[in-house]
Amino acid sequence: MSALTLPEVEPLSALYRLIDADTLNPVVTRLLQAPLCVNSWTVTVLTDYAHDVKPNAAGVCRIAGTATTPTGEQRDWAVMLKMLKSPAGMVMPNGIVITQSMADDRQSFGYWKREVAVHQSGFLASLPHGLAAPDIYGVLDTGDQVWLWQAEAVNTVTWSWAHYREAAYRLGLWQGQYATGERALPAFDWLSHNWLRQWVDLPVAKILEMLDRFGGLELPVVRNHFSPTDIIQVRQLWAAREQHLARLAHLPQVLCHLDAYRANFFWHGNTLTLIDWEFAGIGALGEEMAAFVGATLLLDHAPMAEAPHLEAVALDGYIAGLRAVGWDGAADTVWQAYRAAMPLRYAVMSLAGICRTAMEPEYGEIWSQKMGKPLAAILAQRAAFVRFMLNRSL
């Protein structure tokens, strides 16, 4: 299997040097709502995507410091800086190279300036009370990079099942406005359309073919974790992808975040902030739950032993939110979208990741460092995740 490679990315340490007081003063002034002069600041790297797989981001930093008001008062401040970049030149795991035209396609699943457009459009005003997006304090567009200055999001609670249900409930309140016709779907040309189809057609396409070519599905790591029946189910899922995608296209369509999972939610009191709007677009009613459950499990925010309970809590909360705004459709509609979308989005790529650890040992080492646990534990968790999705597939 070919490794995923990234175009040359300037290290974040070099980008820091472009941050100066002239850049920070208007940002901090908007943040604190007072004319200020920034005195000092420090930069903390939260994520450096130069060595990771994030097609449209260079990294995320927290910048904190002090500033002086005209009266001489010293005030502390902190903001988040998300550095976006064009993914042109990136080679996907299946060997497809992202061209400049693909990177600049405004309806592409990975359009790299979509997150900025979302915040500048005003459509986030449609979020229901208690669900919010981070405040934006400035945007700097240099052509090949965009800096998005936004409010710091911090969790002030320890997540419980009640928090998961309430998060899903608020997503239902929001998307129910579109399902009932209370709000018309926005017509912005940069919204993603057919996100899952594009995901399947671009990064996932030919993955199984490549695994077969390199004998990936015959590797001991696969045989140790999957039965022959499991592999047959993966192939059947992939063979039926068009039916699943067609089913999603014919379900009621709503405005979606499309990456609304645990790590992108932040509770602060009774307000739930949802970040990372880069995939936002039109999707099937219930499709949002694929990431809500799938990515939360995939990235180990909830243990696989609790997967059925997470699923039940999430779908129950989401459907309750839809009901609360007057949606009277069949609950099975939501379950159909969830069961069609989640396995297609995650199963084949997760299996490929397991194979890659044997075909590229350094990948397994990096994976173990990132997850903070032994590779054997990660493989067991991912294998259980794949089997869980296969059991949910329509």
C-alpha positions in Angstrom: 0.0 0.0 0.0 1.4 3.4 -0.8 2.0 5.7 2.1 0.0 8.9 2.4 2.4 11.8 1.8 1.9 15.5 2.3 3.1 18.5 0.2 5.9 20.4 1.8 4.6 22.3 4.8 6.4 25.0 6.6 7.1 24.0 10.2 4.8 25.8 12.7 7.9 27.1 14.4 8.7 29.1 11.3 5.1 30.3 11.0 5.3 31.6 14.6 7.8 34.2 13.5 5.1 35.8 11.4 3.0 36.5 14.4 3.7 40.0 15.7 2.1 42.7 17.7 0.5 44.3 14.7 -1.2 41.1 13.9 -2.3 40.4 17.4 -3.5 43.9 18.4 -6.8 43.9 16.4 -7.5 40.2 17.4 -7.0 40.9 21.1 -9.0 44.1 20.9 -12.0 42.2 19.4 -11.5 39.5 22.0 -11.5 41.8 25.0 -13.8 44.5 23.4 -11.4 47.3 24.3 -8.5 49.1 22.6 -5.4 47.3 23.7 -1.7 47.1 23.0 -0.3 43.6 23.2 2.9 43.4 25.4 4.0 39.8 25.3 2.7 36.4 24.3 3.6 32.7 24.2 2.6 30.1 21.6 1.7 26.5 22.5 1.3 24.0 19.8 -1.8 21.9 20.2 -1.6 20.1 16.8 1.1 20.2 14.2 -0.3 18.6 11.0 3.0 18.8 9.1 3.6 15.3 10.4 0.0 14.1 10.4 -2.9 13.4 8.1 -5.0 16.6 7.9 -5.4 17.7 4.3 -6.5 21.2 4.9 -4.7 22.3 8.1 -1.1 23.2 9.0 -1.8 23.2 12.7 -3.6 24.6 15.7 -2.0 26.8 18.3 -3.0 28.5 21.6 -1.6 32.0 21.9 -1.8 33.7 25.3 -0.3 36.8 26.7 -0.8 40.2 28.3 -2.0 43.5 26.9 -2.3 47.1 28.2 -5.4 49.4 28.0 -5.1 53.1 27.3 -5.4 53.6 31.1 -2.5 51.4 31.8 -4.5 48.4 33.0 -2.8 45.0 32.3 -5.1 42.3 31.0 -4.5 38.6 30.3 -5.9 37.0 27.1 -5.8 33.8 25.1 -7.0 32.9 21.6 -6.8 29.9 19.3 -5.2 30.1 15.9 -6.1 27.5 13.3 -3.8 27.6 10.2 -5.5 26.3 7.1 -3.6 25.3 3.9 -4.4 24.1 0.5 -4.1 20.2 0.2 -2.9 20.4 -3.4 -0.1 17.9 -3.9 -1.3 15.5 -1.2 -1.2 11.8 -2.1 -4.1 9.9 -0.7 -3.6 6.3 0.6 -5.0 4.9 -2.6 -2.4 6.8 -4.7 -4.7 9.6 -5.9 -3.0 13.0 -6.0 -5.1 16.0 -5.0 -4.7 18.6 -7.7 -5.1 22.3 -7.4 -8.5 22.2 -9.1 -9.6 19.6 -6.7 -8.4 21.6 -3.7 -10.2 24.7 -4.9 -13.5 22.9 -5.8 -15.9 24.7 -3.4 -18.3 21.7 -3.1 -15.5 19.1 -2.6 -15.6 17.2 0.6 -12.2 18.7 1.5 -12.6 22.3 0.3 -9.9 23.9 2.4 -11.5 27.4 2.9 -15.0 26.1 3.8 -14.5 26.6 7.5 -13.8 30.3 7.0 -16.8 30.7 4.7 -19.0 29.0 7.3 -18.1 31.5 10.0 -18.4 34.5 7.6 -21.7 33.5 6.2 -23.9 34.0 9.2 -25.8 30.7 8.9 -24.5 29.6 12.3 -27.1 32.0 13.7 -29.6 29.1 13.0 -28.0 27.0 15.8 -30.6 26.5 18.6 -30.1 28.0 22.0 -27.4 26.1 23.9 -25.5 25.0 20.7 -22.8 27.4 19.5 -19.8 27.9 17.3 -16.7 29.6 18.5 -16.5 33.3 18.2 -14.2 34.5 15.4 -11.8 37.4 16.1 -10.0 37.7 12.8 -9.2 36.0 9.4 -5.9 36.5 7.5 -5.9 35.1 4.0 -2.6 35.0 2.2 -3.8 33.0 -0.8 -2.2 29.7 0.0 -2.9 29.8 3.7 -5.6 31.2 5.9 -5.3 32.0 9.6 -8.5 31.7 11.6 -8.4 33.4 15.0 -11.1 32.0 17.3 -12.2 31.8 20.9 -10.6 29.3 23.1 -12.9 26.3 23.7 -12.5 24.5 27.0 -14.5 21.6 28.5 -15.6 22.4 32.0 -17.3 19.1 32.6 -16.4 15.4 32.7 -18.5 13.8 30.0 -21.3 11.5 31.1 -23.9 9.6 29.2 -26.3 12.5 29.9 -23.8 14.9 28.1 -23.7 12.6 25.1 -27.5 12.4 24.9 -27.9 16.2 25.3 -25.3 16.9 22.6 -27.2 14.6 20.2 -30.5 16.2 21.3 -29.2 19.7 20.4 -28.0 18.4 17.0 -31.6 17.1 16.5 -33.1 20.5 17.5 -30.9 22.2 14.9 -31.3 19.7 12.0 -35.0 19.3 12.8 -35.6 22.9 11.6 -34.6 21.8 8.1 -36.4 18.4 8.3 -39.7 20.1 9.1 -39.3 22.9 6.6 -39.1 25.6 9.2 -35.8 26.7 7.7 -34.9 26.3 4.0 -31.6 24.7 3.2 -29.0 27.4 2.5 -27.8 27.7 -1.1 -24.1 28.7 -0.5 -22.0 27.3 -3.3 -19.2 26.3 -0.9 -21.4 23.8 1.1 -20.4 20.2 0.7 -22.8 18.0 -1.2 -22.7 14.2 -1.3 -19.9 14.3 1.2 -19.9 10.6 1.9 -19.9 9.7 -1.8 -16.9 11.9 -2.4 -15.2 10.4 0.6 -15.9 6.9 -0.8 -14.8 7.9 -4.4 -11.6 9.7 -3.4 -9.7 8.5 -0.4 -11.4 5.1 0.0 -11.6 4.1 -3.6 -9.4 1.2 -4.6 -8.3 0.5 -1.0 -9.5 -3.1 -1.1 -8.0 -3.5 -4.5 -4.6 -2.3 -3.2 -4.9 -4.6 -0.2 -5.5 -7.6 -2.4 -2.7 -6.6 -4.7 -0.2 -6.5 -1.8 -1.7 -9.4 0.1 -2.8 -7.2 2.9 -5.9 -9.2 3.8 -3.7 -12.3 4.2 -1.4 -10.7 6.7 -1.2 -12.3 10.2 -2.4 -9.1 11.8 -5.7 -9.5 9.8 -6.0 -13.2 10.4 -5.4 -12.7 14.1 -8.3 -10.2 14.5 -10.8 -11.1 11.8 -12.6 -14.3 10.7 -13.0 -15.2 7.0 -16.7 -14.2 7.5 -15.6 -10.7 8.7 -13.6 -10.2 5.5 -16.5 -11.4 3.4 -18.7 -8.9 5.1 -16.3 -6.1 4.3 -16.3 -7.0 0.7 -20.1 -7.2 0.6 -20.3 -3.8 2.2 -18.0 -2.3 -0.4 -19.9 -4.1 -3.2 -23.2 -2.6 -2.0 -21.8 0.9 -1.6 -23.9 2.3 -4.4 -27.1 1.1 -2.8 -26.2 2.6 0.5 -25.3 6.0 -1.1 -28.5 6.0 -3.1 -30.5 5.3 0.1 -28.9 8.3 1.7 -29.6 10.5 -1.3 -33.3 9.7 -1.1 -33.7 10.4 2.6 -34.7 13.9 3.8 -31.8 16.3 3.5 -30.7 18.7 6.2 -27.8 21.0 7.0 -25.0 19.0 8.7 -21.7 19.5 10.4 -20.5 16.1 9.3 -17.7 15.7 11.9 -19.7 16.2 15.1 -18.0 13.8 17.5 -16.7 14.0 21.1 -13.5 15.8 20.4 -15.2 18.6 18.5 -17.7 19.4 21.3 -16.9 21.6 24.3 -19.2 22.0 27.3 -19.0 25.3 29.2 -21.8 25.5 31.7 -25.0 24.8 29.7 -23.5 25.9 26.4 -22.2 23.4 24.0 -19.6 24.7 21.5 -19.1 22.8 18.3 -15.8 23.5 16.4 -14.2 22.4 13.1 -16.8 23.2 10.5 -14.7 22.3 7.5 -17.0 19.5 6.2 -20.3 21.4 6.6 -22.9 20.7 4.0 -26.1 19.0 3.0 -26.6 15.4 4.2 -29.2 12.9 5.0 -31.3 13.3 8.2 -29.5 11.0 10.7 -26.2 10.9 8.7 -24.7 13.2 11.4 -24.9 10.3 13.9 -22.4 8.3 11.9 -19.5 10.6 13.0 -21.1 11.2 16.4 -20.9 7.5 17.3 -18.2 6.3 14.8 -15.5 8.9 15.3 -16.0 8.9 19.0 -15.3 5.2 19.1 -12.7 5.2 16.4 -10.6 7.8 18.3 -11.1 6.0 21.6 -13.1 8.6 23.4 -15.5 5.9 24.5 -14.5 2.2 25.0 -15.8 -0.4 22.5 -17.4 -2.3 25.4 -19.8 0.7 25.7 -20.4 1.1 21.9 -24.0 -0.3 22.0 -24.9 2.1 24.8 -23.3 5.1 23.2 -25.3 4.3 20.0 -28.6 3.9 21.9 -28.0 7.1 23.9 -27.0 9.1 20.8 -29.8 8.0 18.5 -32.4 8.4 21.3 -31.2 12.0 22.0 -31.1 13.0 18.4 -34.6 11.7 17.6 -35.9 13.4 20.7 -34.5 16.6 19.5 -36.1 16.2 16.1 -39.5 15.4 17.8 -39.1 18.5 20.0 -39.2 20.8 16.9 -42.1 19.0 15.3 -40.6 16.4 13.1 -43.1 13.5 12.9 -41.3 11.1 10.5 -40.4 7.5 11.3 -37.5 6.9 13.6 -36.4 4.2 11.2 -35.5 7.0 8.8 -32.8 8.2 11.1 -31.5 4.7 11.8 -31.3 3.9 8.1 -29.1 6.9 7.5 -26.9 6.1 10.4 -26.5 2.4 9.4 -25.8 3.3 5.8 -23.3 6.0 6.5 -21.2 4.8 9.4 -19.8 1.5 8.0 -19.0 3.1 4.6 -17.3 6.0 6.2 -15.1 4.0 8.6 -14.9 0.2 8.0 -12.7 -0.1 5.0 -10.3 2.7 6.0 -10.0 1.2 9.5 -9.2 -2.2 8.1 -6.6 -0.6 5.8 -5.0 1.1 8.8 -4.7 -2.2 10.6 -3.0 -3.7 7.5 -0.7 -0.7 7.2 0.8 -1.3 10.7 2.3 -4.6 9.3 3.3 -3.3 5.9 4.8 -0.1 7.3 6.1 -0.8 10.9 7.0 2.9 11.4 3.3 3.7 11.0 2.4 1.4 13.9 5.0 3.1 16.1 3.6 6.6 15.3 0.1 5.3 15.9 1.1 4.0 19.3 2.8 7.2 20.3 -0.2 9.3 19.2 -2.8 7.1 21.0 -0.6 6.6 24.1 -1.1 2.8 24.3 0.6 -0.3 23.0 0.0 -1.1 19.3 -1.6 -4.5 20.3 -4.2 -2.7 22.3 -4.9 -0.3 19.4 -5.3 -3.1 16.9 -7.7 -5.0 19.2 -9.8 -1.8 19.6 -9.8 -1.1 15.9 -10.8 -4.7 15.0 -13.6 -4.6 17.5 -14.7 -1.2 15.9 -14.8 -2.7 12.4 -16.8 -5.7 13.6 -19.2 -3.4 15.4 -19.8 -1.4 12.1 -20.2 -4.5 10.0 -22.9 -5.7 12.4 -24.7 -2.3 11.9 -24.5 -2.4 8.1 -27.8 -2.6 6.3 
